[in-house]
Amino acid sequence: MAAETAEKKKASIFTRVSDTNLLLAITIVIFFAMYIGAVVIQGGGFTKPQMFFNILNSNAALIITSVGMSIVMISGGIDISVGGVVALVSMSCAVHLDMKGGSVFGSMLIALGIGLAFGLVQGFLVAYLDIQPFIVSLAGMFFARGMTTIVNTAPFNVANEEFKNLMNTRIIIPGMGYTNRKGIYIDAYVEPGVIVAIVLVIVLFAVLRWTKLGRGFYAVGGNKQSALMLGVNVKRTRFLSHLICSTLAGIAGYVYFLHVGSGSASHAMGMEMNAIASSIIGGTLLSGGVGNIIGTLFGVLSLSTIQNIVSNAGLDQAWWTGITIASMLCIFLVIQSIVMTQKKRALK
Amino acid sequence: MKFDIKKLLSNQLVIPFAAIIILCLVNLGYDIVKDASFFSIEVVTNNSGNSVFSGPLITILDYGSELAILAIGMTLVTAASGGQDISVGATIAIAGSAMLRVLCGGNTRPEVLATPIIVGFLVACIVGMLCGAFNGMLVAIFRIQPMIATLILFTAGRSIAAWINNNELPIVPDPKFAYFGSFIPGVPIPTTVFIAAACIITAALLLKFTNLGLYTQAVGINESSSRLNGINPTAIKFISFIILGLCVAVAALIKVSRLSTINYSVIAKDIEMDAILAVALGGNALSGGKFNLWASILGAYIIQFLTTTLYRFKVDSAALPAYKAIVVILLVVFSSPVVRQKMQQFSSSRAAAKKEVA
């Protein structure tokens, strides 16, 4: 009898938490454990706040793409064209600024335009023609990569003055700096892209949480049939999820461009993989209906912390990064699969 | 017998044959304008002194063969799991790298082979099957969508391949090793054609004399009802990935043999796209279920036809994917259920209108 109640209680704690919150909790715990572990074991750079800000600086674009990816995944789709879109945006903007002598504002419009165009086409094909999102976005990825080399083959750095000023803008964060060996105080800073990323994370978190559209994404991803019966416009919701994701990829492309300041066909290679990995680590389920933008943010942070730990440990050959991300993704996928099967069993 | 055009149009092979006719016409037009000859086959003497056939058509047969081999495995995986394996390019790099490691025994510039070629090939087969087993495990046992599961090896594969050989590029010293990717002395036809033929015959025999084909289709069409009929869907999916792993190993042998060495970031690049395209062009449903192996193989050669044609039009190799992506999108749009339904409605309403007039 006692054993039975204990089992019931255990099951109820396990099942009472919603899927989204359960996976989010796992992610946040893992991130803090990893970061604290890194501080304790490797010390050095990890104790300085700037280390954390550098992670943000170099991953602002990834945060934006991952957020878009999470939205698509929550509504039951996938988009692997984001890396290609980022490369195409950076190359197009670089050509616009340098070879065509365009303005910074114009290049921003180009970035948005490319993102919107990809979103419109892919969203239409997926939502209204009912084609598998993976095939559509695989074609989108190859199209974007191919177009990048058609726009310009050779990689080059942008020399536009107006753009360089924007690129070198630093936003100082007071009170977080450190004193270096010579006794000079160095301020902690972030790049403008980080502000864009943070604002987008907050806005989209609110959209997903409190708007009809946001709840629609969860409903469609959870079960299309019941979403349809609840009066959700399933086709439009799926269309919008792809539109938002590709537009965010366009914005991310500009943020990436702002960070590296060059156009190249090999930019953002494998970024789609990192975005998917971050979303999954952040607790978004591949099967749809479960996920959280804040979790995705932590997913990106976990991923880049791992990368930093790997490179700090002296294993900075290029191949280790690929192998670590892939194995982390693999572990999380398997954990998700096991947790969800266990939970289903507990509910029965 | 009445000639039924409607029945003909609904045949699976309509798309591939239409593609061949279009490509032939495009090339004929190019020949007339530029005064070139696409369809001629000449006998030339190659670098090693053999007289061999040469010409664009031979190139298509040669380079299309490795794609055809991959298309066999890809068709089975698509049919069984309703998804595609996008890691084939990366696993070719892994299998090729393992083969080189065994053949050269860890030396970068060995004088003689460390092991016979057959041992190297067997190692590649084992490695390819291990990669297939890994993907198959994630898909069949952990029930992860095939494309996501294979995304893991897609990213890590080339890194693993570089790591196997310590990022060095060993060169195989034996000239016999190069035969697999080029010509055997005295035989004017590319060796790859024979390898592909052997693979295709093996696959055809396998499908004819075992229930594998039937079971695969059953699992792809409806997994739970096939389980109720006593088929083990997990095992069928797993087997399809293992077979793809073997196909990858054979393709790796050809790819590595062409160069006698390897380039980790370039070898078999974008081949996953071509393999998926071959399956789609063959008219097979990308969502699984019924499949036609011959159509996929035909599709593979058509893809190579397309690639060769694009090269003739001086398209940069890095820009090729953009054009192929357009072909994929057109294909999937025309085969999507929504568009098909619309087209059927259109044709039936026209037929009705004709009747009224009469």
Interface residues (C-beta under 8 A of the other chain):
Chain A: I78 I80 L125 Y128 L129 D130 I131 Q132 F134 I135 V136 L138 A139 G140 M141 F142 F143 R145 G146 M147 T149 I150 T153 A265 G270 M273 I276 L286 Q317 A318 W319 W320 T321 G322 I323 I325 A326 S327 L329 C330 L333 V334 S337 I338
Chain B: G83 Q84 I86 L138 F142 R143 I144 Q145 M147 I148 A149 L151 I152 L153 F154 T155 A156 R158 S159 I160 A162 W163 N167 D270 M273 I276 A280 L286 S287 D316 A318 A319 L320 P321 A322 Y323 K324 A325 I326 V328 I329 V332 V333 S336 P337 V338 V339
